[in-house]
Amino acid sequence: MFDQPSLFGPKILTVSGISQYLRALMESDEILRDVWISGEISTYSQPKSGHIYFTIKDSEASLRCVIWRSAAQRLSVNLQTGMAVEVHGYVSIYEAGGQYQLYVDAVRLAGEGFLYQEFLRLKARLEADGLFDEERKRALPEYPKKIGIVTSPTGAALQDMLNTLASRYPLVEVFLAPAIVQGDTAPPTIVTAIQMLNQIDDLDVILLARGGGSLEDLWAFNDERVVRAVAASRVPVITGVGHETDFTLVDFASDYRAPTPTGAAVAAVPDKLDLKRKLQNETSLLNRIFSDKTWQLNQALTVVNNRFVLVSPLRRIQNDQQRLDEFEMRLERSYKHAVSLKKSQLDGLTRRLESLNPKGVMRRGYAVVRDSDGNILRSVEGVTAGVNIRVEVTDGELLAGVKEVRKNKKTK
């Protein structure tokens, strides 16, 4: 029996169609969407765009890799041709070239995968023991007098820290506890150095530091013995291990984590220039406070002095003298006013009296006529011709006789 040929031929895809189909398959695969691949870097390049292109290979195959610029800026490893690495990302199709490739978002040196897992396991266990609790961490002394350093005596990190301490705060006294900072023999020497520094009286802070390196190079600072020694230290500990992107377990147990050894020295002491500016500001503030207080006291003293003057016997006598002077002047004014008033009244009475004085009338041409007995004659009644009369004028008297009496006619 023969198979009958299909009436419809097989489905035909375009090149771009099959590429899109394979891309969809790869990007939907759980393994290919989140995969770590190890190999050796070859044909490395980084154009001006900032993207990184390279190939990783082993003895039997190779795989093209791409790191977009945004991910490349976050890399903590400087990639080089021939470097053994482990790269993470997802596998997809580059349709224009018809090639599958790995789109990388993270890179670590080969062998760090196991160390990283061990790092996470130790971190979880020590964290569960409370060694990383924030409540344990102590404040650093503001003005330390004695500082201990645990590091390699031959490393560049030591000289960097000493130079930084000398330039920022030359008053501090430094105690070096040398230690091996890399390899299997490093942890016991670090623990011994920390314990030795803890025996120094009045030690203010300990710097635990070393320069940068790979995860394997820094592994001594992930050792459980070292972490527990840092946590148990009587003296606050500042760690400055590796570079800013490097984290070790001692960083979580220490009282303060600095990004570098130099950063640890900076964190440990104040800057003398800042202290000088602060001192100048405090001096200015003190001078202002002193001036203000002096002014206030002077004002208070003036008030007290014035109050004392007011209640002093001399001031009372002076006040009484002034009041007496005022009474005297008021009395004098009143006397003068009364005299003036009386004088005015006297002048008025004088003028009235003068107006009533007969002599005054006579000075105006009038005369007073009296009979021989001296009685004033006010009328012709009772006067007869031939009687003697006296006529008084202003400057004397005239003796005369009445020749005739004439009586005024009464008018109706």
Order of alpha helices (4+ residues) and beta strands (2+ residues): alpha-alpha-beta-beta-beta-alpha-beta-beta-alpha-beta-alpha-beta-alpha-beta-alpha-beta-alpha-beta-alpha-alpha-alpha-alpha-beta-beta-beta
